Amino acid sequence: MQRLAALHSDLVAAAVSSDRYELRRAVEIGQHLLWDAASLLQTQDTLAASDALIARERLMLHLVDQVIQTIGYTASEDGASGARQTRAWRPTSPSTHHS
């Protein structure tokens, strides 16, 4: 759950500095994944929910990867100012480097 929250924080940080629909939508989806994971932990023990939690973490990682690609694409479209925005936002979660 802690890793999911950290990944979601990365999504929020990226969306804050942008008005892109794709980034806002990724935050919404990430929030739903967090609520879903919390629900799993309330209704099941950690061991029973393990596979489902791993699946949600993979989905969250995929969202972060898509945000990174979106920001990179925006930077190439916008030129130098977009490149500065891309460099300004980096995922803070070490697990985002493992897809």
C-alpha positions in Angstrom: 0.0 0.0 0.0 2.9 2.3 0.8 4.4 1.8 -2.7 1.0 2.5 -4.3 0.7 5.7 -2.3 4.2 6.8 -3.3 3.5 6.1 -7.0 0.2 8.0 -6.8 2.1 10.9 -5.3 4.3 10.9 -8.4 1.2 11.1 -10.6 -0.2 14.0 -8.6 3.1 15.9 -8.8 3.2 15.5 -12.6 -0.4 16.6 -13.0 0.0 19.7 -10.8 2.3 21.4 -13.2 0.2 20.5 -16.3 -3.3 21.1 -17.7 -3.2 17.9 -19.8 -6.3 15.8 -19.5 -4.2 12.6 -19.7 -2.3 13.5 -16.6 -5.4 14.5 -14.6 -7.1 11.2 -15.7 -4.0 9.2 -14.6 -4.4 10.8 -11.1 -8.1 9.8 -11.0 -7.3 6.2 -12.1 -4.5 6.0 -9.5 -6.8 7.2 -6.8 -9.3 4.5 -7.7 -6.5 1.9 -7.5 -5.6 3.2 -4.1 -9.2 2.9 -2.8 -9.4 -0.6 -4.4 -6.3 -1.7 -2.6 -7.5 -0.3 0.7 -10.7 -2.2 0.2 -8.8 -5.4 -0.4 -6.9 -4.9 2.8 -10.0 -4.3 4.8 -11.8 -7.4 3.5 -8.9 -9.8 3.2 -5.7 -10.6 5.1 -2.5 -9.4 3.4 -1.5 -12.8 2.3 -4.8 -13.5 0.6 -4.8 -10.1 -1.1 -1.2 -10.3 -2.1 -1.7 -11.2 -5.8 -4.4 -8.6 -6.2 -2.2 -5.9 -4.6 0.7 -6.8 -6.9 -1.7 -6.5 -9.9 -2.7 -3.0 -8.7 0.9 -2.0 -8.2 1.7 -3.1 -11.8 -1.2 -1.0 -13.0 0.0 2.0 -11.1 3.5 1.6 -12.5 2.0 1.4 -16.0 0.2 4.7 -15.3 3.5 6.4 -14.1 5.2 5.1 -17.3 2.4 6.6 -19.4 2.7 9.9 -17.6 6.5 9.9 -18.2 5.8 9.2 -21.9 3.1 11.9 -22.1 5.4 14.5 -20.5 8.2 13.5 -22.9 5.9 13.8 -25.9 4.7 17.2 -24.7 8.2 18.3 -24.3 9.1 17.4 -27.9 6.0 19.2 -29.1 6.6 22.3 -27.1 10.3 22.6 -27.6 12.7 24.0 -25.0 10.0 25.1 -22.5 8.5 21.6 -22.5 11.9 20.1 -22.0 12.4 22.2 -18.9 9.1 20.9 -17.5 10.1 17.3 -18.2 13.4 17.8 -16.3 11.5 19.5 -13.4 9.3 16.4 -12.8 10.9 13.1 -12.0 9.2 10.1 -10.2 10.3 10.0 -6.6 9.5 6.3 -6.1 12.5 4.0 -6.7 10.2 1.3 -7.8 9.1 3.3 -10.9 12.4 2.2 -12.6 11.3 -1.4 -12.6 8.5 -2.2 -15.0 
